[in-house]
């Protein structure tokens, strides 16, 4: 840009590159695999919360107890003895990170079930099983497969005796485990093992938690158990967890109000600890579905007791030198640890995995997640917009240093600044578990700014302007590049008033579609969809000015009102509807029906925005009205709606008048018509439908509700489930019972914005 300093330009390019990389999948993987790894290694190990103990099922215990090294073959009376021992010593919550999917002898299963029933605070682990289901066409022929995940609970006798059961899925595909699910979204927001364990652990403060909710949301109390005893007696921990999650999800701001209640005044230690647990519960239920794990250190850093020592007091012969572990009031996690048979190994690669190959076990990861919840200290990425601010600031700082200093001085300065940035990120991470991005600023932005400035300095004298034009040509059309080359003032002055015929489109069922497809598949599907609807617009001379989500806006613009522009927009609308119909037939089970709205009038077309962000788009009442007409399709069950202004002096299409509507956000009624097809392509049934519908509308305007209803029913015999006919039939029935005011002008009110 003419007049823009080079460091500002380089800073902008570096910032944009950094943001693009950061918020892309490769950039996120880079930050997790390298940036997070560096922060953990700079911080090192930190003490695990005292509330956690791990009981390890290891090979030493297998040998001491004389049982197979395969834990699936251990007698269940051993687990029953362990549960009784933990319950007798006052454990607050006990969780098994192992599944009991297969029945054993009735005696074994009964012994363990009785122990679970006596303890009342044991959470068992559920498993996820991936199943392949065939997808058949209407004729019964298989046309594909879908993959579903099914929860596999423990055997009924154990599941009915335990306080709760919950899954704990961890990914095996990534190189390193950095995150875990708290609520499994693809399984109906199913709470996972750490969440359910924390709820069991915190049952002592449940009454206070319930009262706190009732203080700010009294209606929610009817769906909550009264106290701890009712929860345990009804085995309602899991359902309670789901209910609480729904309460916080459906009531934004509830968590903030509850936290504000807890933050007032000093409190004695016991009360302070209760408040801490309450805060952690609130943040858990109000938080995201997954969290980045704040690991405490290498394997074994969490207090770990071998299984055989926990059930045999003789393993602690000298209480002075080898005291038995104190587990009163603690959460105890039981699971595989150490090197067992190869097929039973339960290790996961993490930032603290040992070079010799010793990974952190699944039970330690579950205990780590629980500890993060208790402390309310998982690794938290900076919330938006702070990462953007940090990345943009770093980009401009590095660009300025590289520009204003000589090469040697800028090199030393960049090294110093990188060290200071890394130390600042480390202190935030170590103190508050805040995660500042390191990998992209250090490995992408800094080299790009440094070497980019060197190259720019070398070529500046002869090729600066051409390089800028070439770079921008990749991002914007040639016409806009020409404006950019003249300076920023040219952009802000480029808007102009025109007459425009505006077409707005919106896809139905987009939300459901986005739930069924992963982001990459959804992106590919939407790209094909947009190619489908863009082609008719461009074919008929329209300009696409806006694309948001599944919506598009296009305009046919001229200096003065022009019937040809309106005809082109109508032809494009018909072709778009036809193209979408073909697209949906070819797309199999994934479809995106599309609604269209057309209006015309004066608009302002050009660059709209401020500061450093502008968009090329149309602004004006015609745009708003077209969008409202598009939305009206949903109420009338139609595909293409247009205003009488568009149809003025246009008679080459088959349309039908649907009445005058006062849509949301408008103070004047709009005469609405349905665009069916071109007149020459219309069929006799379509023409008959329009004729009968016109008679029905005439009877409706004369308040002859019975006559109008009969004619609308006749329309339904011509076209089954005709949306406008069904809409007006409902109005006829309503007005027959309660007629409109005598001064009624025939307008249909569609609600307020």
VEXVEX-863086 format. One record per residue (C-alpha): x, y, z; residue in one letter. Coordinates in steps of 0.2 Angstrom, whole numbers, plus 2048, in hexadecimal, padded with zeros to 3 digits. Example, Ala and Ser with C-alpha at 12.3 -4.5 7.8 and 13.67 -1.06 7.14 Angstrom:
# residues 2
83E7EA827A8447FB824S
# end
This chain:
# residues 753
800800800X8068117FCX80B81B80CX80A80C817X81B809820X8247F981CX8247F382EX8117F5830X80F7EC820X81B7DE825X8137DD836X8017DC82EX8077CE823X80F7C5831X8007C783DX7F47C082FX8007B182CX8017AE83EX7EF7AE841X7EB7A4832X7F8797838X7F279784AX7E0794846X7E378783AX7E477483EX7F777383AX7FA783845X7F077C854X7F976B852X80A775852X80677F862X80076F86BX80F764865X81C771867X817781870X80E77887EX81C76B880X829779882X81E782890X81C771899X82F76E898X83378089EX82777E8ADX82C76C8B1X8227628BEX81776A8CBX80E7628DAX7FE7588D7X7EF75D8E2X7EF7538F2X7DD74E8EFX7E37408E2X7EA72F8E4X7EC7228D7X7EB70F8DBX7F67078CDX7F26F68C6X8046F18C2X80E6E28BFX8166E28D0X8046E18D8X8006D38CCX80F6C98D2X80C6CD8E4X7FA6C88E4X7FE6B98D9X7F26BE8CBX7F46BF8B8X7FC6CE8B1X7ED6D18A6X7E26DC8B1X7D26D58A8X7D66C48B0X7D86CB8C2X7CB6C48CEX7BE6D18D2X7BE6CD8E5X7CF6D78E4X7C66E68DEX7B86E48EBX7C56E38F9X7CD6F38F2X7BD6FC8F1X7B96F7903X7CA6FC909X7C970D900X7B7710907X7BD70B919X7CB718918X7BF726913X7C3728900X7B77368FAX7B672F8E8X7BD71F8E0X7BE71D8CDX7C370E8C3X7CC7128B2X7C87018ACX7B86F98A5X7AE6EB8ACX7A56E689CX7A66D389EX79D6C98ABX7A76BD8B6X7A06B08C2X7916B58CCX79B6B58DCX7A86C08D5X79D6CD8CEX7926CD8DDX7A16D08E9X7A66DF8DFX7946E58DDX7916E48F0X7A16EE8F3X79C6FB8E7X78B6FD8EFX7936FE901X79F70C8FBX7927168F1X79F7218EAX7A77178DCX7A771C8CAX7AA70E8BDX7B07118ABX7A670F89CX7AE70B88BX7AA71387AX7A870686CX7A870C85AX79B70384FX79970383CX786705837X781702825X77871081CX76A70A810X761712802X74E712801X74F7017F7X7596F9804X76A6F97FBX7786FE806X78070E800X78D71280EX792711820X79271C82FX79C71B83FX79471D850X79B71C861X79171286EX794712881X797701888X79370289BX7996F58A8X78F6E58ABX77E6E98B2X7816E38C4X7906EE8C6X7896FD8BDX77A6FC8C8X7846FC8D8X7917098D3X78E71C8D7X79071F8C5X79971A8B5X7A17258A8X7AC724899X7BE72B897X7C272B885X7D4730880X7DB73286EX7E8725868X7EB72D857X7F473E85CX80673D85FX803744871X7F474587CX7F1757881X7DF758884X7D074E88BX7BD74E88AX7B3754899X7A3753890X7A3748880X799752873X797744867X78F739874X78274587AX78D74F886X790740890X79B74589FX7AC73C8A0X7B47338AFX7BD7428B6X7AD74D8B6X7A373F8BEX7B173C8CBX7B274E8CFX79F74F8D2X7A07408DEX7AF7478E7X7A57588E9X7957508EFX799757901X7967698FAX7877648EFX77B76C8FAX78477C8FAX78677B8E7X7737788E5X76F7868F0X77A7928E6X77278D8D6X76178F8DEX7667A18E4X7687A68D2X75D79A8C8X74F7948D3X74678B8C5X75577F8C3X7537778D5X74476D8D0X74F7628C5X75D75F8D2X75E7528E0X75C7598F1X76C7538F9X77B7478F8X7717388FFX76373A8F2X77173A8E4X77A72B8EAX76A7218EEX7637238DDX7747218D4X7717328CDX7827398CBX7837388B8X77273F8B5X77674D8C2X7867518B8X77C7528A8X76E75D8B0X77B7698B7X78476A8A6X77376E89EX76F77B8ABX7807858A8X77F783896X76E789894X7707988A0X77F7A289BX7857AE8A9X77F7A28B7X79179D8BBX7977AF8BCX7897B38C8X78D7A48D3X7A07A78D3X79C7B98D8X7937B38E7X7A27A88ECX7AF7B68EBX7A97C08F9X7B37C2909X7C07B7912X7BC7A6919X7C4799925X7CE78C91DX7C077F91CX7B478B915X7C1791908X7C477F902X7B177D900X7B078D8F6X7BF7878EBX7B67768E7X7A67808E3X7AF78C8D7X7B777D8CFX7A67748CCX79F7848C5X7AD7878B9X7AC7748B4X79A7758B0X79B7868A7X7AB78189EX7AF77A88DX7AC768887X7BE763888X7CE76A891X7E076B88EX7E976089BX7F47698A8X80075A8ABX80975A8BCX8187518B6X81F7408B1X81772F8B4X81572C8C7X81573F8CDX80373C8D3X8037338E3X8027218DEX8007118E8X8027008E1X7F26F58E2X7F96E88EDX7FE6F48FAX7ED6FC8FBX7E46EC8FFX7F26E490AX7F76EE91AX8056E291DX80E6EB90FX8116F991BX81A6F0929X822700930X81670F931X82571B935X82F717926X82171191AX811718920X801713917X7F972090CX7EC72C912X7DE72C906X7D0733912X7C7740908X7D073D8F8X7CB7378E6X7D37278E2X7D67218D0X7D970F8CCX7E07098BCX7EE7028B2X8007088B5X8117028B1X8166F58A5X80A6E68A3X8076DB895X8096E4884X7F76E3880X7F26EA890X7FE6F9890X7F4709894X801716890X7FE727887X80C732880X80B743889X81775288CX81E74989BX821738892X832731897X84072E88AX84171C88FX82F71A888X82571B899X815724895X80872B8A1X7FA71E8A4X7E87218A0X7E47218B3X7F172E8B6X7E97398A8X7D87378B0X7DF73C8C1X7E874B8B8X7D87518B1X7CF74F8C1X7DD7598CAX7DB7678BDX7C97688C1X7CB7688D3X7D87768D2X7CF77E8C4X7DF77F8BBX7DF7768AAX7EA77E89DX7DF78C896X7E3794885X7E17A7885X7CF7AC881X7CB7B6871X7D07C386DX7E07C2877X7EA7B686CX7E67C185DX7EC7D0867X7FC7C786CX8007C085BX7FD7D1852X8077DA85FX8167CE85DX8157CF84AX8167E284AX8247E2857X82F7D684EX82B7DF83DX8307F0845X8407E984CX8457E083CX8427F0832X84A7FE83DX8597F4842X8687ED838X8687DB835X8747D6843X86C7E1850X85A7DB84BX8607C984CX8667CC85EX8577D6862X84B7C885CX8547BB866X8527C6876X8407CA872X83C7B786FX8447B387FX83A7C0889X82A7BA880X82D7A8884X8317AC897X8217B7898X8177A8891X82079C89DX81C7A78ACX80A7A88A7X8097958A4X8127908B4X80879D8BFX7F679C8B7X7F778E8AAX7F379B89DX7F979588CX8017A2881X80579C86FX81879A86DX81B78F85EX81279A850X81A7AB857X82B7A3858X82C797849X82079F83DX81E7B2840X8307B6845X8397AD837X82C7B482AX82E7C6831X8417C5832X8447BD821X8367C6819X83D7D781EX84E7D2818X8477CE807X83D7DD806X84B7E880AX8557E07FCX8487E27EFX83F7F27F5X8477FE7E9X8417F67D9X8337EA7DDX82A7F07ECX81A7F57E4X8197E67D9X81C7DA7E7X80E7E27F1X8027E07E2X8077CE7DFX8047CA7F2X7F37D17F3X7ED7C97E3X7ED7B97ECX7E07BF7F8X7D57CC7EFX7CF7CF7DDX7D97D97D1X7CD7E87D2X7D07E97E5X7E27E77E3X7E27F77D8X7D98007E6X7E57FA7F3X7F48007EAX7ED8127EAX7EC8127FDX7E080F80BX7D681F808X7D18187F7X7C8809800X7BE81480CX7B881F7FDX7B38117F2X7A180F7F7X7938157ECX7808157EBX77880A7DDX7688027D9X7697EF7DEX75F7DF7DCX7647D67ECX7647C37EEX7667BB7FFX7687A8801X76879D811X76A78A812X75F78081DX765772829X77677A82AX77877783CX77376583BX77F76382DX78D76A836X78A75E845X78B74F839X79B75482FX7AC757836X7B3768832X7BD763823X7AE75981BX7A376881FX7AF774817X7B0769807X79D767806X79A77A808X7A777E7FBX79E7737EFX78D77B7F4X79478D7F1X79B7887E0X7897827DCX7807927E1X78E79E7DCX78E7987CAX77C79E7C5X77F7AF7CEX78F7B27C4X7877AB7B4X7797B87B5X7857C77B9X7837C87CCX7907CD7D9X7927C27E8X7957CE7F6X7937C4806X7957B280CX7927AE81EX79079C824X784794818X77D7A5812X7817AF802X77C7C07FCX77D7C67EAX7797D67E1X7757DC7D0X7797EE7D0X7787FD7C4X7778107C5X7648117C3X7558057C4X7567F87B6X74A7EB7B3X7587E07ABX7617DF7BCX7517D87C4X74E7CC7B6X7607C57B8X75E7C47CBX74E7BA7C9X7567AE7BCX7657AC7C7X7597A77D6X75079A7CBX7607937C5X7677937D7X7587897DDX75A77D7CFX76C77B7D2X76A7787E4X75D76B7E1X76A7617D5X7777647E2X76D75C7F0X76874D7E5X77A74A7E2X78074C7F4X77873D7FBX77273E80DX77A74F810X76F75D809X76D76F80BX75C776804X75E788801X752797803X7537A77F9X74D7B97FBX74D7C77EEX74A7D97F0X7507E97E6X7527FB7EAX7608087EEX7708017F6X7818067FAX78E7FB7F2X7A17FB7F6X7AD7F9804X7A57F9816X7AE7F9826X7BA803830X7CB803837X7D57F582FX7C67EA82AX7BB7ED81BX7AF7E2811X7A87E47FFX7967E3801X7857EB7FFX77C7F680CX76A7FC80DX7587F8810X7577ED800X7647E2808X75B7E0818X74A7DD80FX7527CF804X7587C7814X7477C881CX73F7C080DX74B7B280DX7477AE81FX7347AF81BX7367A0810X738796820X72779B826X71E799815X727789810X72D791800X73E7927F7X73E7A27EEX7367B27F4X7377C37ECX72F7D47EFX7227DD7E3X7307E97DFX73A7DC7D7X72B7D67CCX7277E87C7X7287E87B3X72E7D67B4X7227C97ACX72C7BB7A6X72A7B07B6X71D7A67BEX7197AD7CFX70C7AD7DCX7077BB7E8X7087B67FAX7027C6802X7097D480BX7147D081AX71B7DB828X72C7D282BX7377D483AX7417E483AX7367ED82DX7297FB830X7217F981FX7187EA818X7207E1809X7167D97FBX71D7C87FAX71D7BC7EBX7237AA7E8X72E7A87D9X72B7977D2X7337967C1X73479F7B0X7237A17A7X729796798X72E7887A3X71E7877AEX7137787AEX7007787AEX6FF7727C1X70A7817C5X6FF78D7BCX6F07857C4X6F77877D5X6FB7997D2X6E979D7CCX6E07947DAX6EC79B7E7X6E87AD7E0X6D57A97E2X6D97A37F4X6E27B37F8X6D47BE7F1X6C87B57FDX6D47B780BX6D57C9808X6C27CA808X6C27C281AX6B97B3812X6C27A681DX6B8797818X6B979A806X6CC79E807X6CF78E811X6C6784804X6D078B7F6X6E07897FFX6DB776802X6D97767EFX6EB77C7EDX6F176E7F8X6E87617EDX6F27697DEX7037697E8X70475F7F8X70B768807X70B7797FEX71378480BX70A794808X6F978B807X6FC783818X70279481FX6F279C81AX6E778E81FX6ED790831X6E97A2830X6D879F829X6D4793838X6DB7A0844X6D17AE83DX6C17A483CX6C37A284FX6C97B4852X6C87C0843X6D47CE841X6D07E0846X6C37E883AX6D17F4835X6DD7E6830X6E67EB820X6EA7D981BX6FC7DA820X7037CA828X70E7CE837X71D7C2839X7247C884AX7307D4850X7437D484EX
# end
